[in-house]
Amino acid sequence: MNVFNPEMKEFSESGFEAKKFSPDIEKKLLKALDKGKETFPDLIQCPNRQCGNPLKIEMRQESILLYCTNCGWERMLKRAQQL
């Protein structure tokens, strides 16, 4: 297997894109919060194009804080209000 093989390059690039913060990842995180999980097993990369470092995830009672220690990107996800 050659690292310059276009099929291999496409496979590795799609793997990196899947780990970037996205609306799908956001839904998975909120489901984990609803289930009461204290950790999230997946590694999520910073969505900032120049950065790409792994995000820190803090699971809280009613929210999740995602932040990058490298570039300062930050996002707070809150549980949907249930009536």
N, C-alpha and C positions, 0 to 999 in steps of 0.2 A: 504494500500500500504506500503510495507516494503522497507526500503532503502537498504537492503541487497539482494533484489530481483535482479537476474542477468539481467532481461529484463529492469528494471529501471536503473541499473548501465550502461548498454549499451546505453540507450537513453540519459542519462546525459553526458556520455563521448563523444558521437557523437556530442552533442550540443557544447561542449568545442572545439572539433576539428574543427568544422565549423567556429568558431570565430577566429581561429589563422590566421595570415597573410599567404596568399597563392596566387598562380597565379589567381585564380577565384576572390578573393577579390581585387587584383590589377586591373583586368579588370573592376570591378564595380566602383572602385575609378576613373579610367580614363574616364569611361562613365559619371560619375557625373561631372568631370572636363569639359568634352566636352559640357555638358548641361548648364554649367555656375553656378552650385550649389555652395553655399558658405560653406555648412556644409555637413557632411556625417553622417547619423543617426545611423549606426551600430557601436557596440562596437567591436573593433578588439584587440586581444591579441598579445602580443609580441611572435614572433616565437622562441625565445631563450628558450630551454627546462627548464633551471633552473629558469627562470623569470616568464613569463606568465602574466605580468601586462598589463593593458590596454595601448594601444599606444595613443600618442597625434597626432592629425592630423591637419596640417596647409594647408588649400587650398590657393594656390597662383594663380596668373594670368595664368602662363603657366606650373605650376608644383604643385606637392603635396609632402609635407615633412611629413614623418611618423617617429616618434622617441619614444623611451622608456626612461622615466626619471629615471627608476630604474637601468637598466643595461647598458644604453648607446647605444643600438642598434639603427640604423638609416638607412633610405632608402628614396631616392628622386625618385619620379616618374615624368617623363616628358611627356608632350603631344607629340604625334607623329607628325613629320614634315609633313605638307600638302603642296604639290606642286601645 
